[in-house]
Amino acid sequence: MIAETALDIGGRFQVFILVDVKDGGLDLFDDRVYNETLKKSVPDEFRDMALLFNEPLLREWYPKFSEHGAQDQMYQALQVFSYSFPEFDYVWQLEMDARYTGNVATMLTNAGLWAERQPRKNLWERNARWFVSGLWDDYSEFSAHVDEEFSDDSGIWGPAPGAEHYIKPQGPTPPDRQHATWGVGEAADLLTFAPMIDTIGSNWTYEHTVHGFQPGDGLPRRMGIVSMTRTSRRLLRLISAEQRATGAWVVSESTPETWSFLHGLKAVYVPHLFAFNFEDGDMSTVELDNMVHRGPAHSLASGEKTGFLWCENGMGIPEGRWLSASYFYWAGDAPNVWWDYTNGTCTYPLLLHPVKQG
């Protein structure tokens, strides 16, 4: 990844490694302690791109928080990074157990350019659906279908309805709704690799994990599985400022999605190829569509019957066939695809997660 991003395209990207130091007794504000820990923890060839943090450091930044662990607060360290390196307008966060069967720099660049071409009209409604390519000639046909479905102008236009009860929206003032191309040419503040869904009524185990917002259950919010995103400096600063001032938070998978939704910022789910290795044989496109879309029209990939979220009350993952996906938050078929690819098997460009070895 380092070769393909920082070197292959002339330094358009710069790679950093955020290292979560588990020893909370270390004072990383002390230069001597920091340098000693860096030397002990990171191989020499990666030290000049590694940045250390631990929970006490994050606690100094966000003293009104009760939670600083990486699982629930993946973006706190990235927010600190954005303040430390303000020269970066956008930051990609990729997890160490992600792999790509192609050129990473090309994939990230194309994702940003594609998102820039997307209009805001019914964007949140498109964002909340998986793009099942076999159902449509192309994404434009899919987009036109969603526009027709929401031709009554009921789609989100600007900040989330009711957002003003929780924050002061900082996104652009929406034009009249007849401006169907609003957002075209606008760089997105948030890019995700999974749909951004409404979690209310989903039975997701973190559905009610809302802190510092009153009333919490009524907070308009969105989430996307796997915390691999591109976030803008503006978005990270808005999240950080609110968290420092009020201690308000939701879990990692909801953080940039919810703040974008509340502020009326441009957020785009970037579709990419998935592979499923179904044990019971192939599935038709219509059957796949029925498997991944079980929710209400405004958030078709969610709802109380959604199959891919980890649900509370001992339900686990309701739709077990998601465990064969090449991109998921649970160990599915990604390691097998990566193993075959590294051993010479030709495959489509696939973003894989998680791959814990290799």
BATOR-423938 format. One record per residue: y negated, z, x of N, C-alpha, C, O in turn. Coordinates in pm, whole numbers, plus 50000, padded with zeros to 5 digits. Layout:
BATOR-423938
nnorth,nup,neast,canorth,caup,caeast,cnorth,cup,ceast,onorth,oup,oeast
Y,Z,X,Y,Z,X,Y,Z,X,Y,Z,X
...
END
This chain:
BATOR-423938
nnorth,nup,neast,canorth,caup,caeast,cnorth,cup,ceast,onorth,oup,oeast
50120,50000,50082,50000,50000,50000,49874,50000,50086,49776,49933,50054
49877,50075,50196,49760,50081,50285,49730,49943,50341,49615,49900,50345
49836,49873,50387,49816,49740,50443,49764,49642,50340,49678,49559,50370
49815,49652,50217,49778,49555,50114,49640,49580,50055,49579,49488,50000
49590,49702,50064,49459,49732,50006,49350,49738,50111,49256,49659,50108
49362,49831,50205,49254,49853,50301,49243,49740,50404,49135,49719,50460
49352,49668,50429,49351,49567,50535,49358,49425,50482,49289,49337,50532
49442,49401,50382,49475,49265,50342,49356,49189,50286,49347,49068,50307
49265,49254,50216,49153,49182,50155,49020,49228,50212,48921,49241,50140
49019,49252,50341,48893,49275,50410,48825,49406,50378,48703,49414,50382
48902,49509,50348,48842,49640,50328,48774,49659,50195,48688,49746,50182
48810,49579,50094,48750,49599,49962,48790,49734,49904,48717,49793,49824
48907,49782,49944,48954,49914,49904,48958,50004,50026,48973,49958,50139
48945,50133,50003,48966,50232,50107,49062,50336,50053,49044,50387,49943
49163,50368,50131,49270,50456,50085,49248,50598,50137,49223,50620,50255
49259,50694,50045,49256,50836,50079,49382,50900,50022,49437,50855,49921
49426,51006,50086,49540,51083,50037,49489,51223,50005,49447,51296,50095
49494,51261,49878,49456,51396,49838,49579,51485,49848,49678,51463,49778
49572,51584,49934,49688,51669,49966,49671,51805,49899,49577,51879,49929
49762,51836,49808,49760,51963,49735,49829,52070,49819,49952,52072,49830
49750,52159,49878,49804,52267,49961,49845,52382,49870,49762,52440,49801
49972,52414,49869,50024,52513,49775,49992,52657,49814,50000,52747,49730
49957,52679,49939,49926,52815,49984,49784,52852,49939,49686,52808,49998
49777,52933,49834,49647,52975,49783,49576,53077,49869,49462,53112,49841
49643,53126,49972,49580,53223,50061,49498,53161,50171,49431,53232,50246
49502,53029,50183,49428,52961,50289,49286,52930,50243,49264,52878,50134
49190,52964,50328,49050,52937,50299,49015,52799,50356,48982,52787,50474
49022,52698,50272,48997,52562,50319,48849,52533,50341,48814,52425,50389
48763,52628,50306,48621,52613,50339,48595,52648,50486,48490,52614,50541
48691,52715,50549,48682,52749,50691,48731,52630,50772,48847,52589,50758
48646,52574,50856,48681,52453,50931,48805,52471,51017,48889,52381,51027
48817,52587,51080,48932,52610,51167,49062,52611,51086,49160,52548,51124
49060,52683,50974,49178,52689,50888,49211,52551,50833,49327,52511,50828
49108,52479,50792,49129,52345,50736,49196,52254,50839,49294,52187,50809
49142,52252,50960,49195,52162,51063,49336,52201,51105,49419,52114,51130
49363,52331,51113,49498,52375,51147,49597,52335,51038,49708,52291,51067
49556,52352,50913,49644,52316,50801,49666,52165,50797,49778,52119,50770
49562,52089,50823,49574,51944,50826,49675,51901,50932,49759,51814,50908
49666,51962,51049,49756,51926,51159,49900,51961,51128,49992,51887,51164
49921,52074,51060,50056,52118,51026,50116,52039,50910,50238,52023,50901
50031,51991,50821,50080,51937,50694,50088,51785,50688,50167,51730,50611
50009,51716,50770,49997,51571,50756,50030,51503,50889,49977,51543,50992
50118,51402,50888,50147,51328,51011,50020,51271,51072,49925,51237,51002
50020,51261,51203,49900,51221,51276,49841,51090,51227,49719,51077,51217
49926,50992,51195,49876,50860,51158,49806,50857,51022,49740,50759,50989
49819,50965,50943,49755,50970,50812,49641,51071,50804,49577,51084,50699
49615,51143,50912,49518,51253,50904,49376,51207,50876,49301,51277,50809
49339,51091,50926,49200,51048,50907,49174,51000,50765,49059,50972,50730
49278,50989,50683,49258,50951,50543,49299,51062,50447,49294,51043,50325
49341,51176,50500,49388,51287,50416,49275,51386,50389,49195,51417,50476
49271,51435,50266,49176,51537,50224,49254,51650,50158,49330,51628,50064
49235,51771,50208,49309,51887,50159,49234,51958,50048,49111,51966,50049
49310,52010,49952,49253,52099,49851,49361,52197,49809,49480,52172,49828
49319,52309,49753,49412,52404,49692,49345,52467,49571,49228,52439,49543
49416,52550,49502,49362,52606,49379,49238,52693,49402,49146,52686,49321
49231,52776,49508,49107,52851,49531,48985,52761,49551,48875,52795,49507
49003,52647,49618,48891,52554,49635,48845,52500,49500,48726,52493,49472
48941,52463,49415,48906,52412,49283,48844,52521,49197,48758,52494,49113
48888,52644,49217,48833,52755,49141,48685,52777,49175,48606,52815,49088
48648,52752,49300,48508,52762,49339,48424,52657,49266,48310,52683,49227
48481,52540,49248,48409,52433,49178,48406,52456,49028,48306,52426,48962
48515,52508,48974,48527,52522,48828,48564,52666,48793,48676,52694,48752
48468,52757,48810,48497,52901,48792,48524,52941,48648,48581,53048,48625
48485,52859,48551,48507,52895,48412,48644,52850,48361,48676,52868,48244
48724,52793,48450,48858,52747,48416,48961,52856,48439,48945,52941,48527
49065,52853,48359,49180,52940,48383,49295,52861,48444,49395,52921,48486
49283,52729,48451,49391,52643,48497,49341,52547,48604,49246,52471,48583
49407,52551,48721,49368,52462,48831,49488,52390,48892,49474,52322,48993
49605,52405,48831,49725,52340,48883,49721,52190,48862,49660,52140,48768
49787,52117,48952,49781,51971,48949,49845,51913,48824,49802,51808,48776
49946,51978,48769,50013,51921,48652,49918,51907,48534,49914,51803,48469
49841,52012,48506,49752,52009,48390,49610,51966,48424,49534,51927,48336
49573,51974,48552,49437,51939,48593,49439,51845,48713,49385,51876,48820
49502,51731,48695,49515,51631,48800,49380,51579,48849,49368,51538,48964
49279,51581,48761,49153,51514,48795,49049,51605,48860,48945,51557,48904
49074,51735,48867,48975,51822,48930,48950,51783,49075,48835,51774,49118
49056,51760,49150,49040,51721,49291,48969,51587,49302,48889,51566,49393
48998,51496,49210,48933,51364,49213,48785,51377,49180,48702,51303,49235
48752,51468,49091,48611,51491,49059,48535,51544,49181,48423,51502,49208
48597,51637,49253,48536,51688,49376,48522,51575,49478,48420,51564,49546
48625,51491,49487,48620,51376,49577,48500,51287,49545,48431,51241,49636
48475,51263,49417,48366,51174,49378,48230,51229,49421,48141,51153,49459
48214,51361,49415,48090,51421,49464,48080,51411,49616,47971,51395,49671
48193,51422,49683,48193,51419,49829,48172,51278,49884,48121,51260,49994
48213,51178,49804,48201,51038,49846,48130,50958,49736,48193,50877,49668
48001,50982,49717,47929,50918,49606,47912,50767,49623,47865,50700,49531
47949,50714,49739,47932,50570,49760,48032,50487,49681,48016,50365,49670
48137,50552,49627,48237,50477,49552,48202,50476,49403,48198,50581,49338
48178,50356,49351,48148,50342,49208,48271,50367,49122,48260,50417,49010
48388,50330,49175,48513,50343,49101,48621,50395,49194,48622,50366,49313
48712,50473,49137,48821,50531,49215,48952,50509,49141,48968,50549,49026
49046,50446,49209,49182,50436,49157,49260,50561,49198,49256,50602,49314
49329,50620,49104,49420,50730,49135,49562,50680,49112,49601,50651,48999
49638,50671,49220,49778,50628,49213,49866,50742,49262,49834,50809,49360
49975,50765,49194,50064,50873,49233,50158,50827,49344,50188,50708,49358
50203,50923,49422,50286,50892,49538,50421,50834,49500,50486,50769,49582
50465,50856,49377,50595,50805,49335,50584,50676,49254,50674,50643,49177
50473,50605,49270,50457,50473,49208,50491,50365,49310,50468,50381,49430
50547,50255,49262,50577,50140,49346,50538,50013,49271,50528,50013,49148
50515,49905,49345,50480,49778,49282,50555,49665,49352,50553,49656,49475
50620,49581,49274,50698,49470,49331,50609,49347,49345,50638,49240,49291
50502,49363,49418,50406,49257,49440,50296,49310,49530,50315,49411,49598
50183,49242,49533,50072,49284,49617,49983,49381,49539,49925,49345,49436
49972,49503,49588,49898,49608,49517,49751,49572,49503,49692,49591,49396
49690,49522,49610,49547,49490,49606,49518,49384,49501,49419,49394,49428
49602,49283,49493,49584,49178,49394,49596,49234,49253,49518,49200,49165
49695,49320,49232,49716,49380,49101,49596,49463,49058,49549,49450,48945
49546,49549,49146,49433,49634,49111,49306,49552,49087,49230,49580,48994
49284,49452,49170,49167,49366,49153,49172,49292,49021,49073,49287,48947
49287,49233,48991,49301,49157,48867,49288,49246,48744,49234,49203,48642
49336,49369,48754,49324,49462,48641,49177,49487,48608,49138,49485,48491
49096,49509,48711,48954,49533,48688,48882,49412,48633,48799,49425,48543
48913,49294,48686,48848,49172,48639,48888,49140,48495,48804,49098,48415
49016,49160,48463,49062,49133,48327,48994,49228,48228,48949,49186,48122
48986,49355,48264,48923,49453,48175,48776,49422,48152,48724,49445,48043
48710,49370,48253,48568,49337,48241,48545,49229,48135,48438,49223,48075
48643,49144,48114,48629,49036,48016,48657,49079,47873,48638,49001,47780
48702,49203,47853,48740,49246,47719,48620,49296,47639,48542,49377,47689
48605,49249,47515,48496,49298,47430,48527,49438,47378,48643,49479,47371
48423,49508,47340,48440,49643,47285,48485,49641,47138,48537,49741,47089
48467,49530,47070,48504,49524,46929,48652,49557,46913,48738,49488,46968
48680,49662,46836,48817,49708,46809,48896,49735,46938,49019,49725,46939
48825,49769,47044,48891,49796,47171,48979,49920,47163,49091,49920,47214
48928,50026,47101,49009,50148,47092,49133,50127,47006,49236,50191,47028
49123,50039,46909,49239,50009,46825,49342,49927,46903,49463,49948,46887
49296,49834,46988,49388,49761,47075,49447,49854,47180,49565,49848,47214
49360,49941,47232,49405,50035,47335,49521,50122,47288,49602,50167,47370
49531,50146,47160,49630,50239,47106,49760,50170,47065,49839,50225,46988
49782,50047,47117,49904,49973,47089,49960,49917,47219,49885,49877,47308
50092,49915,47229,50155,49843,47338,50138,49693,47314,50152,49646,47201
50110,49620,47419,50104,49474,47406,50245,49420,47427,50292,49410,47540
50311,49385,47317,50446,49328,47321,50430,49177,47329,50408,49111,47227
50440,49123,47448,50398,48985,47472,50477,48884,47390,50422,48780,47353
50602,48911,47361,50683,48815,47287,50638,48792,47144,50679,48695,47081
50553,48880,47092,50503,48865,46956,50384,48770,46948,50350,48722,46839
50321,48742,47062,50195,48667,47062,50198,48557,47167,50269,48567,47267
50122,48451,47143,50110,48346,47243,50041,48400,47368,50079,48366,47481
49941,48484,47348,49869,48545,47459,49791,48665,47406,49798,48697,47287
49718,48732,47495,49645,48852,47455,49533,48818,47356,49499,48901,47271
49476,48699,47367,49369,48660,47275,49419,48656,47131,49348,48696,47039
49541,48607,47111,49597,48604,46976,49621,48746,46925,49594,48777,46809
49671,48832,47012,49689,48972,46977,49556,49036,46938,49548,49107,46838
49453,49011,47017,49320,49067,46991,49267,49018,46857,49210,49095,46780
49285,48888,46829,49238,48833,46701,49312,48896,46584,49253,48918,46478
49440,48925,46602,49518,48990,46497,49463,49129,46467,49450,49167,46350
49431,49205,46571,49375,49338,46550,49238,49328,46483,49205,49408,46395
49157,49231,46524,49026,49212,46462,49040,49184,46313,48963,49234,46231
49138,49103,46278,49161,49073,46137,49205,49197,46061,49164,49219,45947
49287,49278,46124,49336,49400,46060,49222,49498,46033,49226,49573,45936
49120,49497,46120,49006,49588,46105,48879,49511,46069,48770,49544,46114
48896,49408,45987,48781,49326,45947,48685,49400,45855,48576,49351,45826
48725,49520,45809,48636,49601,45725,48540,49686,45808,48472,49772,45754
48535,49661,45939,48446,49733,46031,48479,49882,46040,48390,49964,46062
48606,49916,46022,48646,50057,46032,48684,50097,46174,48713,50214,46200
48683,50002,46267,48717,50033,46406,48608,50114,46474,48493,50116,46430
48645,50180,46583,48550,50261,46661,48442,50169,46718,48471,50063,46771
48317,50213,46706,48204,50134,46755,48107,50232,46821,48022,50291,46754
48120,50248,46951,48039,50349,47020,48117,50477,47039,48240,50473,47048
48049,50592,47044,48119,50719,47060,48214,50747,46944,48197,50693,46835
48312,50831,46968,48407,50869,46863,48332,50935,46748,48239,51012,46772
48371,50908,46625,48309,50976,46511,48320,51128,46526,48429,51181,46548
48209,51196,46512,48208,51341,46526,48190,51392,46667,48186,51513,46690
48178,51300,46764,48165,51342,46904,48041,51427,46926,48040,51516,47011
47936,51400,46848,47810,51472,46868,47821,51621,46837,47734,51698,46875
47927,51662,46769,47949,51805,46742,48002,51878,46865,48002,52001,46869
48047,51802,46965,48109,51862,47082,48030,51838,47211,48022,51926,47297
47973,51720,47224,47898,51686,47345,47778,51599,47304,47767,51560,47188
47692,51571,47398,47584,51475,47376,47628,51343,47438,47625,51328,47560
47670,51246,47355,47723,51120,47411,47625,51052,47505,47506,51041,47477
47678,51006,47618,47596,50944,47723,47622,50795,47738,47564,50731,47827
47707,50739,47654,47734,50596,47663,47620,50514,47608,47525,50569,47552
47627,50382,47622,47520,50294,47574,47510,50297,47422,47608,50320,47352
47390,50273,47372,47369,50265,47227,47432,50137,47174,47401,50028,47223
47521,50147,47077,47588,50026,47027,47490,49933,46956,47400,49979,46887
47507,49802,46973,47428,49707,46896,47482,49696,46754,47578,49766,46719
47422,49611,46673,47477,49586,46540,47618,49530,46553,47652,49465,46652
47700,49556,46451,47841,49519,46459,47865,49368,46466,47972,49325,46508
47767,49289,46427,47789,49144,46435,47793,49093,46579,47829,48978,46603
47755,49179,46674,47761,49141,46816,47905,49159,46865,47938,49256,46932
47989,49062,46830,48133,49073,46856,48167,49067,47004,48276,49108,47043
48076,49017,47086,48104,49006,47230,48048,49124,47309,48047,49121,47432
48003,49228,47239,47953,49346,47311,48061,49398,47405,48176,49416,47365
48025,49421,47528,48118,49472,47628,48173,49367,47721,48223,49400,47829
48166,49239,47682,48214,49133,47771,48123,49127,47894,48001,49118,47882
48183,49133,48011,48107,49135,48135,48071,49275,48182,48009,49292,48287
48110,49376,48104,48082,49516,48139,48204,49576,48209,48314,49574,48155
48184,49628,48328,48294,49694,48398,48334,49820,48322,48249,49894,48273
48463,49843,48312,48513,49958,48236,48499,50086,48317,48522,50088,48438
48461,50193,48249,48456,50325,48313,48595,50382,48332,48616,50469,48417
48690,50334,48253,48827,50384,48264,48926,50270,48243,48914,50193,48148
49023,50261,48333,49137,50171,48317,49263,50256,48318,49278,50346,48401
49355,50226,48227,49484,50293,48224,49595,50189,48222,49570,50071,48193
49716,50232,48252,49832,50144,48248,49924,50176,48130,50038,50130,48125
49874,50254,48036,49949,50286,47914,49849,50299,47800,49732,50330,47824
49893,50276,47677,49801,50289,47564,49736,50427,47557,49795,50528,47596
49614,50428,47507,49540,50552,47486,49549,50586,47338,49485,50521,47254
49628,50686,47306,49664,50712,47167,49599,50840,47115,49562,50928,47191
49588,50846,46983,49544,50967,46913,49662,51062,46907,49767,51029,46852
49646,51181,46964,49759,51275,46970,49766,51368,46850,49864,51440,46834
49664,51367,46765,49665,51456,46649,49778,51414,46555,49785,51299,46512
49865,51509,46523,49978,51481,46436,50096,51416,46504,50185,51364,46438
50097,51418,46638,50202,51348,46713,50320,51438,46751,50424,51388,46792
50305,51569,46739,50404,51667,46784,50418,51671,46936,50511,51734,46988
50328,51605,47008,50327,51613,47154,50314,51759,47195,50241,51836,47133
50384,51795,47300,50385,51936,47341,50246,51987,47379,50222,52108,47374
50154,51896,47418,50017,51937,47452,49917,51901,47342,49796,51901,47366
49965,51873,47224,49875,51832,47116,49766,51936,47090,49651,51900,47063
49801,52063,47098,49705,52169,47066,49649,52236,47191,49585,52341,47182
49672,52177,47308,49616,52233,47431,49474,52181,47447,49448,52084,47518
49383,52248,47380,49241,52213,47382,49163,52342,47406,49172,52435,47326
49088,52348,47514,49018,52470,47552,48867,52443,47566,48826,52343,47624
48788,52534,47513,48643,52526,47531,48571,52437,47432,48448,52430,47435
48644,52369,47345,48585,52289,47239,48607,52361,47106,48718,52407,47078
48503,52371,47026,48515,52438,46896,48466,52347,46784,48354,52295,46790
48550,52326,46679,48689,52371,46667,48782,52281,46746,48769,52158,46743
48876,52340,46817,48961,52264,46907,49049,52162,46836,49063,52050,46884
49109,52201,46723,49201,52110,46656,49132,51985,46602,49196,51882,46582
49002,51993,46580,48930,51877,46527,48872,51786,46633,48811,51684,46599
48891,51819,46761,48832,51739,46868,48886,51597,46866,49008,51578,46875
48800,51495,46854,48848,51356,46868,48897,51336,47010,48824,51362,47106
49020,51289,47026,49075,51281,47161,49178,51168,47172,49232,51120,47072
49202,51130,47295,49300,51027,47327,49378,51069,47451,49333,51154,47528
49495,51011,47469,49575,51037,47590,49653,50913,47627,49681,50827,47543
49689,50904,47756,49775,50798,47804,49876,50855,47902,49839,50930,47992
50004,50820,47885,50106,50876,47973,50085,50829,48117,50041,50717,48141
50118,50915,48211,50108,50895,48356,49960,50890,48397,49885,50802,48353
49920,50983,48482,49779,50994,48521,49746,50900,48637,49700,50944,48742
49770,50771,48616,49730,50669,48713,49624,50583,48647,49651,50511,48551
49503,50591,48700,49387,50532,48633,49285,50483,48735,49292,50516,48853
49191,50403,48686,49067,50380,48760,48956,50445,48680,48936,50415,48562
48883,50534,48744,48772,50603,48679,48642,50571,48752,48641,50552,48873
48534,50566,48676,48403,50541,48736,48343,50672,48784,48380,50780,48739
48249,50659,48876,48174,50777,48921,48104,50843,48803,48101,50965,48793
48048,50761,48714,47979,50816,48597,48073,50901,48512,48037,51012,48471
48193,50851,48486,48287,50925,48404,48329,51055,48472,48332,51160,48407
48361,51049,48599,48403,51170,48671,48291,51274,48673,48318,51394,48663
48166,51230,48686,48054,51324,48686,48035,51387,48548,48004,51506,48539
48054,51309,48442,48040,51365,48307,48148,51470,48280,48120,51575,48222
48270,51441,48322,48378,51538,48305,48346,51665,48383,48356,51776,48330
48309,51647,48508,48284,51761,48596,48170,51848,48545,48180,51971,48545
48061,51785,48501,47945,51862,48454,47980,51947,48333,47940,52063,48325
48055,51889,48239,48093,51964,48119,48188,52078,48154,48175,52188,48101
48281,52052,48243,48377,52155,48279,48312,52269,48356,48348,52385,48337
48216,52237,48441,48147,52343,48515,48058,52425,48422,48043,52546,48440
48000,52360,48322,47906,52429,48233,47977,52513,48128,47932,52623,48095
48088,52461,48074,48151,52527,47959,48296,52568,47982,48349,52650,47907
48361,52511,48084,48503,52538,48103,48592,52462,48007,48710,52493,47995
48537,52362,47937,48615,52287,47839,48717,52198,47910,48686,52133,48010
48839,52195,47856,48940,52109,47917,49054,52075,47822,49084,52148,47728
49114,51961,47851,49241,51920,47794,49331,51886,47913,49284,51888,48027
49457,51855,47890,49547,51832,48003,49519,51698,48070,49444,51615,48018
49581,51679,48186,49550,51564,48271,49555,51431,48198,49462,51351,48209
49662,51407,48123,49681,51277,48059,49577,51250,47951,49564,51137,47904
49502,51353,47912,49399,51337,47809,49258,51342,47865,49163,51310,47793
49241,51380,47990,49107,51412,48039,49012,51292,48043,48914,51292,47969
49035,51189,48126,48938,51079,48126,48939,51000,47996,48836,50946,47956
49055,50995,47930,49064,50923,47803,48975,50989,47697,48902,50921,47625
48983,51122,47687,48906,51193,47585,48757,51188,47614,48677,51168,47523
48719,51207,47741,48576,51203,47773,48518,51063,47750,48405,51049,47704
48594,50960,47781,48548,50824,47753,48530,50803,47604,48432,50743,47560
48624,50852,47527,48621,50839,47381,48501,50911,47323,48431,50857,47236
48476,51032,47369,48364,51111,47316,48229,51049,47352,48138,51047,47269
48217,51000,47473,48087,50949,47520,48061,50804,47482,47950,50754,47499
48162,50735,47430,48143,50595,47397,48139,50505,47519,48068,50405,47520
48216,50541,47622,48225,50458,47742,48334,50353,47723,48423,50368,47640
48325,50248,47801,48425,50142,47791,48552,50185,47863,48550,50212,47983
48661,50190,47789,48791,50226,47843,48890,50119,47800,48889,50076,47685
48976,50076,47891,49065,49964,47865,49207,49996,47912,49228,50033,48027
49303,49980,47821,49444,49982,47859,49480,49844,47911,49465,49744,47840
49528,49838,48034,49564,49712,48098,49715,49690,48082,49793,49761,48146
49757,49595,48000,49901,49571,47983,49964,49520,48113,49900,49452,48192
50089,49555,48132,50164,49504,48247,50311,49497,48206,50350,49554,48104
50389,49429,48285,50528,49407,48249,50609,49536,48258,50597,49613,48353
50692,49556,48158,50790,49665,48156,50929,49603,48164,50950,49490,48119
51022,49677,48219,51164,49640,48211,51238,49755,48142,51217,49871,48176
51324,49721,48047,51410,49819,47983,51555,49783,48014,51593,49666,48006
51633,49881,48048,51775,49860,48074,51854,49930,47964,51906,50040,47983
51861,49865,47848,51925,49926,47732,52077,49926,47749,52137,49822,47777
52138,50043,47733,52283,50053,47747,52356,49983,47633,52470,49940,47649
52289,49971,47517,52355,49910,47402,52322,49762,47388,52334,49706,47279
52280,49699,47498,52255,49556,47495,52109,49521,47475,52024,49609,47468
52083,49392,47468,51946,49345,47453,51888,49381,47317,51960,49408,47221
51755,49381,47312,51684,49412,47189,51589,49297,47158,51526,49243,47249
51580,49259,47033,51488,49152,46997,51344,49201,47008,51318,49321,47013
51252,49106,47012,51110,49142,47021,51067,49225,46902,50992,49322,46918
51113,49189,46784,51076,49264,46664,51133,49405,46669,51066,49501,46632
51256,49418,46716,51317,49551,46728,51241,49636,46829,51220,49756,46807
51198,49575,46940,51120,49648,47039,50987,49692,46979,50942,49805,47001
50923,49603,46905,50797,49636,46840,50815,49756,46746,50731,49846,46744
50923,49757,46671,50949,49869,46581,50979,49998,46656,50950,50107,46606
51035,49986,46775,51067,50105,46854,50941,50170,46910,50932,50293,46916
50844,50089,46952,50727,50144,47022,50608,50167,46930,50511,50231,46971
50613,50116,46807,50499,50129,46715,50545,50194,46585,50605,50129,46499
50514,50322,46572,50557,50398,46455,50444,50480,46395,50468,50568,46312
50321,50452,46437,50209,50536,46397,50116,50470,46298,50144,50360,46249
50004,50535,46269,49903,50479,46178,49831,50362,46243,49836,50346,46365
49764,50281,46163,49704,50157,46212,49605,50181,46325,49598,50102,46419
49526,50289,46317,49424,50310,46420,49484,50351,46554,49417,50342,46657
49609,50398,46552,49677,50441,46675,49826,50414,46658,49906,50506,46643
49860,50287,46660,49993,50243,46618,50104,50296,46708,50218,50311,46664
50073,50325,46834,50175,50373,46927,50198,50523,46918,50281,50577,46990
50124,50593,46830,50141,50738,46821,50195,50776,46684,50281,50706,46630
50146,50886,46628,50195,50933,46500,50310,51031,46514,50362,51051,46623
50348,51092,46403,50450,51196,46407,50589,51142,46440,50678,51220,46474
50607,51011,46431,50738,50952,46462,50739,50879,46596,50834,50807,46627
50634,50899,46675,50631,50831,46805,50751,50872,46888,50798,50985,46881
50801,50778,46967,50927,50805,47036,50916,50838,47182,51014,50884,47241
50797,50817,47246,50792,50828,47392,50723,50954,47443,50720,50976,47564
50669,51038,47355,50605,51161,47400,50706,51274,47408,50803,51280,47333
50681,51365,47503,50763,51486,47509,50712,51579,47400,50597,51623,47403
50798,51609,47304,50755,51681,47185,50799,51826,47188,50896,51863,47255
50724,51908,47114,50749,52052,47112,50865,52085,47019,50929,51996,46962
50891,52214,47006,50999,52265,46920,51136,52214,46961,51224,52193,46877
51154,52194,47093,51284,52155,47144,51325,52012,47117,51441,51976,47138
51232,51929,47070,51267,51791,47037,51284,51704,47161,51361,51608,47159
51212,51736,47269,51219,51652,47387,51161,51514,47360,51059,51501,47293
51226,51410,47412,51184,51272,47389,51261,51218,47270,51382,51196,47279
51194,51195,47156,51266,51156,47034,51344,51026,47046,51453,51013,46992
51287,50928,47117,51353,50798,47131,51411,50787,47272,51340,50756,47368
51541,50812,47283,51605,50818,47413,51603,50688,47490,51618,50688,47612
51583,50576,47421,51584,50447,47491,51464,50431,47584,51465,50344,47671
51361,50516,47567,51249,50512,47661,51292,50555,47801,51224,50523,47899
51402,50627,47810,51449,50672,47941,51502,50557,48027,51533,50577,48144
51511,50438,47969,51553,50322,48047,51435,50236,48090,51455,50126,48142
51312,50285,48069,51193,50206,48101,51162,50209,48250,51195,50305,48319
51100,50102,48297,51063,50094,48439,50930,50164,48468,50897,50187,48585
50854,50198,48364,50727,50271,48381,50724,50380,48276,50712,50353,48156
50736,50504,48321,50746,50616,48228,50712,50743,48306,50695,50737,48428
50702,50855,48238,50674,50981,48308,50803,51054,48345,50798,51157,48411
50914,51002,48303,51045,51060,48330,51125,50961,48414,51099,50840,48408
51219,51009,48490,51298,50920,48575,51382,50826,48489,51484,50867,48433
51338,50702,48478,51410,50602,48400,51478,50503,48492,51554,50541,48581
51450,50375,48470,51517,50271,48549,51435,50229,48670,51478,50142,48746
51317,50289,48690,51231,50249,48801,51300,50257,48937,51287,50163,49016
51373,50366,48969,51438,50371,49101,51538,50258,49122,51549,50205,49232
51611,50221,49017,51710,50114,49030,51642,49979,49054,51688,49900,49135
51532,49954,48982,51459,49829,49001,51405,49821,49143,51413,49717,49208
51349,49933,49190,51291,49934,49325,51400,49916,49431,51380,49844,49529
51513,49980,49412,51623,49968,49508,51670,49823,49516,51691,49770,49625
51686,49759,49401,51728,49619,49400,51624,49530,49467,51658,49438,49542
51497,49557,49439,51388,49475,49495,51384,49487,49647,51370,49386,49717
51395,49608,49698,51389,49628,49844,51514,49575,49914,51515,49560,50036
51617,49547,49837,51738,49489,49894,51750,49339,49866,51858,49281,49878
51637,49278,49828,51633,49133,49822,51642,49070,49686,51635,48948,49675
51656,49150,49580,51663,49092,49446,51525,49046,49401,51429,49122,49409
51515,48922,49355,51388,48871,49305,51358,48932,49168,51448,48950,49086
51233,48964,49145,51195,49022,49017,51051,48986,48986,50978,48938,49072
51011,49008,48862,50872,48989,48824,50787,49098,48891,50840,49200,48934
50655,49077,48900,50569,49185,48949,50572,49302,48851,50526,49290,48738
50626,49413,48894,50643,49529,48807,50581,49652,48870,50603,49681,48987
50503,49724,48791,50452,49855,48832,50557,49957,48790,50587,49971,48672
50611,50029,48887,50724,50119,48864,50682,50264,48879,50603,50299,48966
50736,50348,48792,50710,50492,48800,50811,50565,48712,50837,50523,48599
50868,50677,48764,50856,50730,48901,50970,50684,48989,51083,50664,48943
50939,50667,49117,51040,50639,49219,51028,50749,49323,50935,50749,49403
51120,50842,49321,51107,50962,49404,51155,50941,49546,51121,51019,49635
51234,50836,49571,51283,50811,49706,51272,50662,49736,51277,50579,49645
51257,50630,49863,51257,50491,49904,51118,50429,49906,51103,50312,49938
END
